[in-house]
Amino acid sequence: MTKIPMPKSLQEPEINPNAKVVLERRYQRKDENGKPYESSKELFWRVASAIAAEEAKYDASPVKPEALARDFYELMTSWTFLPNSPTLMNAGTDLGQLAACFVLPVEDSMEGIFDAVKNAAMIHKSGGGTGFSFSRLRPQDARVGSTGGIASGPISFLKIFNTATEQVKQGGTRRGANMAILRVDHPDILHFIKAKEREGELNNFNLSVALTEKFMRAVEKGDDYDLVAPHTKKTTGKLNAREVFEILVRKAWESGDPGIVFLDRINRDNPTPALGEIESTNPCGEQPLLPFEACNLGSINLGKFVLPGESANGGSDLVDWDAFKRAIHLAVRFLDNVIDASRYPLPAITERVLATRKIGLGVMGWADMLFQLHLAYDSRQAVELGEKVMEFLRAEARSASKKLAEERGPFPAYPDSTFGKRNLGPYRNATTTTIAPTGTLSIIAGCSSGVEPLFALSFSRNVMDGDVLVETNPFFEQAVRAADAYSPKLMQEVAKLGSIRSMEFLPEELRRVFVTAMDIEPLWHLKMQAGFQKHTDNAVSKTVNLPNAATQEDIWDIYWKAYEYGCKGVTVYRDGCRSSQVLCTGEGQEKKDGKQPAKLVRERPDVVYGFTQKVETGLGTLYLTINEMDGKPFEVFATIGKSGASITAKAEAIGRLVSLALRSGVGPRAIVEQLKDIGGEHPKFQKKFLCKSIPDAIAWVFETRYLRGEHIDSGNGSLTNPVCPDCGTELVFEEGCHICKQCGFTKCG
C-alpha cells in the first residue's frame, strides 16, 4: 500500500496532560531504549494515513485516500472519535494487528484445548484479548473414551489458560485479558461459579455464567433444572435453579465474579445463524462473537455534539444531529477500512472476519453530554435521550454500511444472514454498533467513559516532586463557578469525597445534575444500560457500581432486573468487595443457621516451611523469616542484629502483627500497602531500592516475593480496591474492568 505523506499544514493536536502521559507510555513508537521517538501528531497521522490508504483498493470509492486521511486525522485529533487501542498502537507498523479482541473455540479434546492455548498466546502477543466458552468440555470425572481415564473438567483447563496468559503478558506490548463463559446447565457449573473464591485465583480472567431463559423461568418458579453433559447430550443430574442463582449472587457479592450473560437473547440477535451459535463474548462482555471472530471497535465522543442554549425538549433539541451524522458515517468508513488494514494472528480468524466484517461503533462522553444539558444521569429524561441518541447512531451506522455495500459489496456471509432473510437490503457489515469500554481512550479524549456516570467529580493526581494536583471535571467546575460557589477549598473537599451529594450548602440543581456512580441507585444504572441496549446490535459494556454496604439481595435484584429489562448481560462491583470478603465471613456474619461462625484466625500447624531474607537497614541487618502454607505467606519473624533491645522489640512486634494479619486472611498486597514507604531516622540505600525503615524492608520482601515486583501504592494505601502497578493510583472498576484514571493502565488490556 502506498504511504500517504504528511501535509505540512497539518495542525498539532491539543493534548491534555493525562493524555500526554498515556500516549507516551502506551501508544507512541519507541526506540530500543524505550524512549518515544514519535510525536502525538506523527502517531495520529500514522493511524489516519494507514487506514485511509485502504480506500485505494476500491475503484468505486467516492473519496481520495489523501483527503480521507486528513478527515480521519481531524476526526481523531478533535477528540470526536477514536478507534480501539490496538489500532492506535499498531496501524502503520510492521505488526499491523488492529483488532481488540477475539473469541476462540475450546474443543473437547486434548488437541483442541491446547490448540486454543497456543492460539490465545499468539493473540496476546499481538496485543489482543480473548474470550472462550468452556461449555463444550466434558465435566470433571467423566470417562475419556480413548484412554479409559477420567476427565479433569473445565476448571482445571481454565487454570492452564490463566497460567499461559501470565507468562505471555510479561513480554507483550499489551497485557492479555480473557473472558471465560460456562453454560448454567453444564454439570460443573457450581465449581465454575466458585472458581474465584480465593483472591488471586484466575486473575487474568473475567468469568460469566451463560444463563438460558429456561433456567430463568425455573428460578422464578423455584423448580429444579437439568444438568447436561456436553459430550453425550445426556442429563447427568439436577439442581434447584433458585439455589444456583443464590450462589451466583453470593459469589458476585463477595468478589464481583462471575457476571452473567443471557445466551438465548444474544443468539436471537445473531446476524449470521447459518455460521453457528454464539458461545462467548470478548473480555468485557460487550461483543458476542462466533468462534474465530474478532471485534473491531471505535467510539464517538458525545460531549462534542452539544449546542449552546437552554433546552425546551429534554435535551434533544440541543444535540447537533447533523454533525453527529457526519461523524458516524466517517467513523463507519474508518472501521470498515480497519478490517482490510489489519493483519490477523491466525488464518481462521482472517477468514471469519472477512466473511462477516463486524464492526462496533459506540459512544463515550455520555456523562459529559448530560452535564452540558443539565440532565441528571438518574432521570427519565436522561434515559429517554440515551435511547434516542443510540437509535440515531444505529440508524445512521446502518445507512453508512449500506452505502459501503453499494461501493464495495456486502459482507460475504450476507446471503446466510438474518438481514438477507428479512430482505433488508445488503449491508457491508454484519453488525455496526457496540458500546465498548473506553477507559484509556476517554483519558486521551478528555471525556467521560462510555455510557458510565463519572466515578468522581474531582480527584487528586500525583505529579513530579511529590506535588499533588486536584483535577476537576471541566463541566462541573464551570457550573460551580456559574453558581458563584467555586473555591480551591471546595475543590479539595470534592476531591476527597468524589461526590457532592451530601454537600447541602451547594445549590440543589448542582447536586441533582452532578451525580457520580456511587450516588446512583442500581435501578438507574440498569435503566440506562437497557436504554442503550435497545438500539445496539451487539451489547453494552457497563458496570453497576455498588457501595460496600450493598447486600446480596441488592445484587439478586440487579441480576433479575437485567433479565427483565432486556440487557444481554450485566456486571456488578461492590466497592472493596474482594479484600473485605474476610471481614464478612467471621464474627460479623449473621448466624442464620444458629451455628457459631468460623474462627477468623487460622491456627498454626506443628510444622511449616519458609525462607529467610537478609535486608540491610539503617538500624542494622534485618533477617526476615516468612513461613508459608499452600504457597502463601502465613507468618513472619523479624529479627535485627547488633541493635538495642528497643529496636529488637519493635521488629518482633511488627512481625507478630503481620503474622496475625496473614493468619486472619489479609493478603500480601494489603500488607505492602500499609508498610511500604514508612519513613525512619536512618534510611539506607540498597542496590535495588532505598530502605527507609524496618516496615519498609518487610514491605519490599513481600512485594518482590509475592507481587512480582508490581508497584504498590504506599502510605495510606487502600484496603478496599487494587492499585495501579504503573503509577500507584487506586484502580476504578467500570465497564467491566479495573482501570487507572491517571495513567490509563487497564487490567483488560
N, C-alpha and C positions, 0 to 999 in steps of 0.2 A: 504494500500500500504506500502511495506517495505521501511523504511527510509534508504537512502544511506549515510554511514558515510563519513565525510570529510577527504580526504587524507592528511597525514602530510606534504607531499611535495608540497601542493598547494601554488602557488605564490600569494603574496599580490598584489591587483590591484594598479596601479598608478593612483591616483585621483587628478584632478586639483582642485585648491582652490574653485572655484564656485561649482563644483560638490560635494565637501565635504559638503558645506553648504546645498545644495539641498537634498543630500542623508540623512543627519542627520535630516533635518526638515520634509521631506515628505515620506521617504521610510524605514529607519531603524526602527526596532521594539523598542518600548519604554515601560518603566515601568509605574506604576500608577502615578508617579510624572512628566511624560512627558520626562524623561531622556533616551536617546538611550542606550540600553544595547547590541545592535547588531553592530558588526563592518561591514565595507563595504565588506570585504572578506566573512563574515558569511552571509550577505544579498545575495550576488550573488550565493553562494553555496546553500543557501536555495532555491532559484529560480531554479537553474540548476538541483539540485537533485530531486526536486519535479516534474519537468516537465519530466526529464529522466525516473523517476520511472514508468511513464505510459507505457513505452516500454514493461514492463513485461506482459502486457495484451495480447500481440500479439505473438503467437507461431512462426510465420514466420519472425519475425524481425531478420535482419542480424546483429544487434548490441546488445551489453550487456548494461544494464542500467548504470552500474558503469562507463564504458568507455564513454558512451554518456554524462553522467553528467559532466565529465571533459571537453569534447568537447564543451558542451553548456557553461560551465563556462569560458573557454578560448575565445569563440566567443564573449561573453558579455564583459569580462574584458579587452579584447584587443580593445574594443570600435568599433568592427566591426559590431555588430548587437545588438539591444535592442528591447525587446517587449514593448507593451503599458503599461502605468503606473500601472493599477490595477494588472497586472501580477507581476510586481516588488514589489508591495505593499503586495499582498495577497497570492502569491504562497507559499505553505508550511505552511500556517496559518489556524486557525480554520474557518475564514471567507471564504477563498477559492474562492471568486468571481473574475475571472481573465479577464473578457471581459470589453472593454472600453465603449461601447455604444450600445444602443438598440433602436428599433422602436416599438412603441405601437399603436394599433388601437384606434381610438376615435369614438365610435358608436353613432348613432343619437337617443339616449335615455338617460334619466337621470341616469339609472343604468350603461349604457355603459360609460358615461362620467366620473362618479365618480369611476367606476372600474379603469379607466385609471389613474385618480388622485392617487388612492391608490397604483396601481402597480408602478407608477412613483416614489412615495415616497419610496417604498421598494428598487427600483433600486438605487435611490440617496443615500439611507442609506448604500448600499453595495459598493458605490464608482463609479457607472456608470452614464453616461449621456443618455438622451432620445430624440428621435425625434418623432414628431406627425404630421399627416395630419389632419387638421380640416375641410377638404373638404366634409366629409360626413354629417356634421351638417346642419340642415335646417337654412335658413337665418333669420336675425332679422325680427320680426313682422310676421313671418309665423305662421299659425294656428297649434296648438298642438291638434291632434285628440282626445287623451284620455281625455283631460280636457277641451277642447274648449278655452284654453288660448292662449297666444301669446309667441312665442319663443324669447329668448333674443339674439340668434345668436352666432357665433363662438368667436367673440372678447370678449364677457362677460365671456365666459368659459375659454378663454385663460388667462384672469386675475386671475381666480381661480387657474389654474395650476401654474402661476407665484408666487402667494402667498404661495402655498403649498411648492414650491421649496425653497422659502425664509426661511421658518420655518425649513425644514429638514436640510438644509445646515449648520445651526448653530451647529448641533450636529454630523455631519458626518465627516469621515476622509478626504473626498474629496468633494469639492463644486459641487453641482448639476448643470448641464448645459442642455439646451434644444434647439431644433430646432422646429419651427412651420412653417408649409407649408400650403398654401391655393391655390387651382387652380384659374387661372386667369378668368375662366368662372363662378366662384361662385358669386351669387348676392351681397355678402358683400365684394367683393374684394377691393373696394375703402376704406372702413373702415379699412381693414387689412393693406393696403399699408400705410395708415396714422397713424397706431396704435402707432408708436413711435415718434410722433411729439413732444410730451413733454418729455424733458430729464428726465430720471429716470423711465419712464414707461416700463413695461415688461423687466426689467433689467436682468432677468435670462433667456431670450430667444434671440436667433438669429431668424430672420424672413426671409423667402424666398418665392417668388411667383413662383408657378409652371406654366411655360409658355408652351403652346402647339404650334405645328407647324402651326395649323390652325390660331391661334392668330397671330403668327409672319408674316404669309402671309397677314393677314388683316392689320397689322401695315405697311407693305411695300406698300400696295395699298391705305392706308388711309380709309379702309372700317370699317363699324360697325360689331360687332360680338355679338353672343347670350350669355346671362346670363342664366344659367340652374340651377333650384332648385334641389339639390341632392336628396331630399326625394320624389319628384314627377317626376323627369326627364323632367319637362316641362320648356319651355322658359318663363322667367318672365320679360325680358326686353332686351335692347340692349345698348351697349356703343361703342363709337368710339375707335378702337384699338390704333390708334396713340396717342389719348389724354390720354388714360390709361397708355401707355408706357411712355409718357412725365411726367405724375405724378409720376410714379415709379422711373424714373430717377431723378426727383427733390428731392424726399424724400431720395434716396440714396446719393445724393449730400449733403443734409443737415445733415444726421446722419450716413451714412454707411448702413442703413437698409431701405428697405429689399434688400437682394440679389436675385438672380434668379437661378432657375434650369429648365432644359429642359426635361420635363417629358416624352415626346414621345421618345426622344433619349435614356433616361435611360431605358425605358421599352423595346426598341428594343434589348438592351443588357441584359435583364433579363434572367438569365440562367435557371430558373425554372418557366416558364409562367403558367404551369398547377397548380401551388400552389397559383397563384393570381398575381395581379398587384402590382408593387412597387409604393407606395404613398408618401414616405418620405425618409429622409436621417438622418444620425446622426448629432450631433450639429454643426460640422464644414463643413458638406456638401459633404465630400469625400466618404461616404459609403452609397449608396442607399440600403435599406433593405426592405424585406417583413415585415408585421406586426408580431411581436414577434421574429424576428431575432435579433441576436447580432453580433457585429463586434469584431474580434479578430485579432489585428494588430501588426506589427513589422516593423522595418526599418533597412536597411543596410547602413553603412557609406561609401559613395563612395570615400571619401577622402583617404581611406585606400588602394585603388587599383591603384595608380598611380606609374608607373615605372620611374626611373631616366632617363634623356636624353632629347634630342631635338626632337620634333615631326616633322615628314615629311608627316603626313596623317591626319591633322585636329584633332590630339589628340588621335584618337582611337588606334594607334599603341603603345601608352604608357599606355594603360589600361591593367592591369593584368587580362585577361579574365578567365584564369584557376582558379586563386584564387577567383575571383568573383563567378564563377560557384560553387565551393566548398561551399562558404558561403551561396549561395542561397539554395542549396539542404539541408544543415544543418538547415537553418532557416525555411524552409517549414516543415521539420520534427518536429522542435520545436513547430511551431504554430499549427500543427495538434494535437500534444500531449496536448497543452494547452486546446483545445476543450474538451478533455477527463478529464483533471485535474480540470476544472472549475466547481464550484457549482453555478448554475444559480438561480436567486431570485424567478422565477416563473416556475411551471411545463410546462406551454405552451411554454416558452422560451426554456427550455431544449429539449422539443420535436422538435421544429422547428430548433434549432441549430444543433441537431444531424441528422436531415433529410438532411440538405444542407451542413453542415460542411464548411461554407465560411471562408476563411482566406484572409488577405490583407497584403501582403508583399510589402513594398515600400522602399524609399531611404531617406537619409539625407546626408549632406555634399556635395551637388551638387556644391555650390559656391566654396567650398574648392578644389574640383576636377578641376574646371575651372581655379582657381588661379594657381594651380600647373602646369597646361598645358598651361598657358599664353594665355587663351582664354577669350575674353570679353563676359560677360553674354548676352549683346545685340548685338550678331553677328550671322550670318548664320551658321558658323561652330559650335557654341555652341548649337544651336537648333538642328542641324543635329546629333551632338554627343548625345544629350539628347534622341532623338528618338532611336538611335542605342543602347544606354545603356538600355532603358526601353524595347525595343524589345527583347534584350538578356535576361533581367531579367524575362520577362513574359514567354518566351520560356523555360527557364530552370526551372522556378517555376512550369509550367505545366508538364514538364518532371518529376520533383520530385514528383508531385501529382499523376502522372500515376504509378510511381514505388510504391508509398504508396498504391495505389489501388490494385496492384498486391499482396502486402503483407497482406493488411487489408480489402480489398473490397472497392468498390466505395461508394460515398455518397448515402444514401438510396433513395433519390429522383431522382437519376440519370436516371431511365427509363423515367421520365416525363420532362427531361431537354432538352434544345436545343442541348447539346452535344450528347445525345443519338439519337436525330432525325437526326443529321448530321453524325452519325457513326464515331465520332472522337475518339472512344475508351474510356474506363472508367477512370474517374478521382476520386480521393479521396475527392476533394473539388470543390464545385460549382463555386467559384471564388478563385483566388490566388493572385491578385495584387491590391493594393490601394496606393495612395500617401497621407499619413496621416500627420497631424500636428506633429511636433517633438520638440516643444518649450522646454519642460523640458528635454526630452531625449537628445537633442543636447547639452544642457548645461552639462549633465553628460558625454557625449562622447567628449565634447570639440570641436564640429564641427558646421558648419552652419546648419540652419533649413531646412528640407525638400528639395524642389526644389526652395526655395526662394533665391534671392540675399541677401547679407549681408545688414542689416539695417544700420549699421555703421561700418567703418573700425577700429575705436578705440573709447573707451568710458571711462568715469571716474566711478570708483566704490568706494563707501563709505566703509571704514573698521573701526575697533575699534579705540577709542580715537579720533575720528573726522578726521583721516587721509583720504586722497583721493589717490587712486592708479589709474594710467592710464593703462587700459588693451587694447592690440592691437592684431588684428588678426595675428597669427604667420606667415602665408604665406605673408601677406603684409609687416610685419617687415623684413622678410628675403629678400624680393625684394627691399625694401628701402635700406637695408644695402648693398646688392649686387650692387646697383646703386650709392653707396657712398654718399647717401643723408640723412642718419639717424642722428637725433639729438633729445635729450629729448624735446627741444622746439617745434620741428616739431610734435612730437607725441602728445604733449599737444594741439597744434593747430588743429590737426586732430580730437582729442577727442572732441574739442569744436564744430567743424563743422560736424564731422561724415564722411565727404567726402573729396576727393582731386580733384574733377572735376575742381574747379576754381583755383587750385594752378599751375599756368603756369610755375613756376620755376622748377617744377618736370619734369622728362623725360616724353615725350608723351606716351611711351609704358606703363609706370606705370598708368598714368591717363586713358588710354584706357582700360586696363585689370581690374583694381581695382575699379569697379563701384559699387555703392550701390543702394538700392531700389528706392530712390528718384532721382537718376541720370538717370534712365532708362525710356525711353518713354513707355507709356502704351501699344503700339502695340507689343513691345518685350516681355513684361510680358505675353501677351496673346499668342504670338507665342510659347513661352516656355511651357506654360500650355498645349497648344494644341499638341505640340510635344510629351510630356509625356502621354497625354490622349490617343493618337492614339494607344498606346500599353498597356493600363491599363484596366483591367476588370471592375473595379468599377469607381472611379472618382479621381480627383486631388484636394487636398487642397492647395489653392494658393490665395493670395491677390494681387490685383493691387493697389499698394500704390501710392497716388497722392499728389502733393503739395497743400497747402491750396488755391492757386490761380487757381486751376483747375476749369473748367466751367462745366455747366450741359451738354453742347454739347460734352465735352470730355467723360463724363460718358455714354451718348447716344451711342457714337461711340464704347466704350468698350463693352457695352451690346450687340450691334449689331454684332460686330466682333466676340465676343464669340460664338454667334449663327452660324456665317458663318464658323468659324474655326473648329467647331466640338467639342467644350467644352460641358461638361454636366451641367455646372453652372459657376457662377463667383461671386466673392465678390470684391467690391471696398472700399477703405477707403481714404477719403480726409483728410489730416493731420489737426487735430484740428477742424474737421467739427462740432462736437456736441456743443462745447461751443462757437464757433464763429457764430453759427446759428443766435443768437440775433443780431449780428452786421451786418448780411447780409439781414435783413428784415425791416430796418427802413429807415433813410435818405440816406443810401448808396445804396438803391435799385433802379434799373433803373425804370424810370416811363414809363413802356410800354403802359399803358392804359391812360396816361395823367392825372391820378389822383394823389393827394398828398399822399405820403406814410403814413402809420400809425405811430402814435407817439411812440417813443421808451419808454418813461417813463410813467408808468401807474398812473392814478390819484387816490388819496386817497378817499375811500368812507367815509361817515359820521361816520360809526360805524365799528370798527374792534375789534377783541378779541385776547388776547395773554396771556403771563405769565411773571413773573419777577423772575430772578435767582440772588441769592446773591453769590458773589465771593470775597474772601479776597485777596487783592493785597498788594504789598509793599507800596502803596500810600494811602491806606485806603480801606474801604468796597465799592465794586462796586455793584450797583444794575442795572442789565441789563434787560430791558423790551423788549420782542420780540413780536410784533403783527403779526398775520398770516392771510393769505387768502387761502382758499382751502387746508388747512393743511400745507402750505409752508410759510416760513418767508417772510414778506412784508415790515416791517420797524423796526428800532431799536432805543431805547432811552437809553443812558448810563449816569448815574449819580453816583457821587462818594462822599461819606460822609467824613466830617472832613478833607477836603483838601482845599488848597488855590484856588483863582479864576482862576489861570493859569491852574491847573490840571483839574478843573471842565470844563473849556473851551475846553481843548484838548479832554476830554472824550465826550463832547457834539459834537464836530466836527467829531470825529471818527464815532459816532452814525449816524450823518446826512449823511456822505459819504457812510457808509454801507447801509443805507436806500435807498439812490439814486441808488446804485448798484443793490440792490434787486428789486427795482421797475423798473429797466431797464432790468431785466431778467437775471442778473448774479445769479448763483446758490450758495447754501451753500458751496459746495466743493471749488469753486474758492475763496470765502471769507476766508475760513480756510487756503487755500494755501498761501494767501497773508499776513495774520495776524499772523499765528502760529509761535512761537519761536522768535518773535521780542523781543530783549532784552531791559531791563531798568536798572535804577540805583539800584533799590531795589527789587530783586526777593524775592518771599515768598513761602516757602514750604507749600503745601496743603496735605491733606490726600491722594488724588488721583493723583496729578500732581504738578510740580513746576511751579508756576505762575511767568512769567518773566516780565510782563508788562500789562498795560490795554488792548492793542491789543491782547496779548497772551490770556488773560482771555476771551475776546469776542470769539476768535477762539475756545477755549476749550468748551464754552457753545454750539456753533454751531456744533462742532464735535460730542459731546456726545448726543445732541438732534436730529440732522438730519442725521448724517453719521454713526450711530450705533457703534460709538467708533472705526471705522476703522482708521488705521494710515495714516495720510496725510502728504505729503512732505511739508517742510517748507521753509522759506527764499525766494528764487527765484522760488517758485512753478510755474509750467506751467499753463497757462490759456488755453492751447490747448488740451492736452491729459490727460487722467486719470493717477493716480499714484498707485503704488502697495500698498495694505493695509498692507502688511507684512513688507516691508523694505523701502517704500517711494520712490523708483526709478520710473521714468516715464515709463509707460507701452508702449509697442510697439504693433502695430496691424499688424499681419501677419498670414498666414494660417487660416484666418477666425476668429481670436480670439485675444483678448488683453492678452499679456504675459509679464512677467518680465524677462529681460535678466540677472538680478543679482541673484535672489533667486529662480526662477523657478515658481513663482505664475502664475496661468493662470485662467482667468475668465471662461474658458470652461472645467474646471476640470483637 
